[in-house]
Amino acid sequence: MNRNSRGISSRSALGRLLLGIALAAGAAACRAHAASPQTPEPQPWPETETVLTLLRADAAAALADCRVPGICAPGREFTASAAPSARTRDDIRVAAIFGTARSLNADVVVNGALLRYRAGRADPVAGSATMDAYRLLSIDGACVRLHREGRDHTACLDAGGTRP
């Protein structure tokens, strides 16, 4: 054997070995790249912000047009178009009169707001009282006498009336 032939065969074997390693490394890199495709980060549903914006706008509009005592923010002024120019007559109803002679209570509904008055105290003791609330003058039998803006108002229990 000649030295030359042995060197050539070992070089070709070494070349084939290096070529095999390079191909194996390239194939492994391709498999790793194919196995983990890059997916974009999940985005939030686009209508989510729209729905929240609509809910906030609806709540703001409802509060802006709020006229329910006890729910609306106190001291909120109504616009000139929403408020009547002249004060209309208030809807005053006696819901209940209860207690003993020493501590008689009356639940009075004024324009939908429930106020509780106690005999001997002019101002309401419970409920959504405002600065210009009615002041209690007396509880006489089934009637309640109230006072506001220089005028007296009397409301009585309606025993035969229907309840809402």
C-alpha positions in Angstrom: 0.0 0.0 0.0 1.0 3.2 -0.8 1.0 6.2 1.4 -0.8 8.3 -1.0 -3.8 6.1 -1.4 -4.2 5.8 2.3 -4.1 9.6 2.8 -6.7 10.1 0.1 -9.1 7.6 1.5 -8.8 9.0 5.0 -9.3 12.5 3.7 -12.5 11.5 1.8 -13.7 9.7 4.9 -13.0 12.8 7.0 -14.7 15.0 4.4 -17.7 12.8 4.4 -17.8 12.9 8.2 -17.7 16.7 8.2 -20.2 16.9 5.5 -22.6 14.6 7.4 -22.2 16.7 10.6 -22.9 19.9 8.7 -26.0 18.4 7.1 -27.2 17.0 10.4 -26.8 20.4 12.1 -28.6 22.2 9.2 -31.4 19.7 9.3 -31.8 20.1 13.1 -31.9 23.8 12.7 -34.6 23.5 10.0 -36.6 21.1 12.2 -36.4 23.5 15.2 -37.5 26.4 13.0 -40.4 24.5 11.5 -41.5 23.1 14.9 -42.0 26.5 16.5 -43.7 28.8 14.1 -43.7 32.4 15.3 -47.2 33.4 16.2 -48.1 37.0 16.9 -49.1 38.0 20.4 -52.9 37.5 20.9 -54.7 40.8 20.6 -57.7 41.7 22.6 -61.1 41.6 20.9 -61.5 44.9 19.1 -65.1 45.4 20.1 -64.2 45.2 23.8 -63.2 48.8 24.0 -66.2 49.8 21.9 -68.6 48.1 24.3 -67.0 49.7 27.4 -67.1 53.1 25.7 -70.8 52.7 24.9 -71.6 51.6 28.4 -69.7 54.5 29.9 -71.5 56.9 27.5 -74.9 55.4 28.3 -74.3 55.7 32.1 -73.1 59.3 31.7 -76.2 60.2 29.7 -78.5 58.5 32.3 -76.9 60.4 35.2 -77.0 63.7 33.3 -80.8 63.2 32.9 -81.3 61.8 36.4 -84.3 63.2 38.3 -84.8 60.5 41.0 -84.1 61.9 44.5 -81.7 59.7 46.5 -80.0 58.3 43.4 -78.9 61.4 41.6 -76.0 63.4 42.9 -77.1 66.1 45.3 -76.8 69.7 44.2 -77.0 68.8 40.5 -78.7 71.5 38.5 -81.0 70.6 35.7 -80.8 72.5 32.4 -83.4 75.1 31.6 -85.0 72.9 29.0 -85.4 70.0 31.4 -86.7 72.0 34.4 -90.1 73.6 34.3 -90.2 77.3 34.4 -92.7 77.4 37.2 -92.7 75.0 40.2 -95.4 72.4 39.7 -97.4 71.1 42.6 -95.5 68.4 44.5 -97.0 64.9 44.7 -97.2 64.2 48.5 -98.5 60.9 49.7 -98.5 59.4 53.2 -97.2 55.8 53.0 -97.5 54.9 56.7 -98.0 56.3 60.1 -96.7 54.0 62.9 -95.2 54.0 66.4 -96.6 54.9 69.8 -98.0 58.2 70.9 -94.6 59.2 72.4 -92.6 58.4 69.2 -95.0 58.6 66.2 -93.4 58.2 62.8 -94.7 59.0 59.4 -93.3 57.8 56.1 -94.1 60.4 53.4 -93.4 60.0 49.7 -92.7 63.4 48.1 -92.3 63.2 44.3 -91.1 59.5 44.5 -88.7 60.1 47.4 -89.4 58.4 50.7 -88.9 60.6 53.7 -89.4 59.5 57.4 -90.6 62.1 59.8 -90.8 61.8 63.6 -93.3 63.7 65.7 -91.6 66.6 67.5 -88.9 67.0 64.8 -89.4 69.3 61.9 -86.7 67.8 59.6 -86.8 64.3 58.1 -85.0 61.8 60.2 -84.4 59.4 57.3 -84.6 59.4 53.5 -83.1 61.5 50.8 -83.8 64.9 52.2 -82.7 68.0 50.3 -82.0 71.5 51.5 -85.6 72.6 50.6 -87.3 69.6 52.1 -90.7 69.8 53.7 -90.8 70.5 57.4 -93.1 68.5 59.7 -95.7 70.6 61.5 -97.8 67.8 63.0 -99.1 64.3 62.7 -102.9 64.4 63.3 -104.7 61.1 63.2 -104.2 59.8 59.7 -103.0 63.1 58.3 -99.6 64.7 58.1 -99.2 68.5 58.0 -96.0 69.8 56.2 -94.6 73.3 55.6 -92.4 74.6 52.8 -91.8 78.0 51.3 -94.4 79.7 53.4 -97.2 77.2 52.5 -98.8 74.5 54.5 -99.6 71.1 52.9 -101.7 68.4 54.3 -101.6 64.7 53.1 -103.6 61.9 54.6 -103.4 58.1 54.5 -105.6 56.6 51.8 -106.9 53.4 53.4 -109.0 52.3 50.4 -106.5 53.2 47.7 -104.6 50.8 45.6 -100.9 50.2 46.1 -98.4 50.3 43.2 
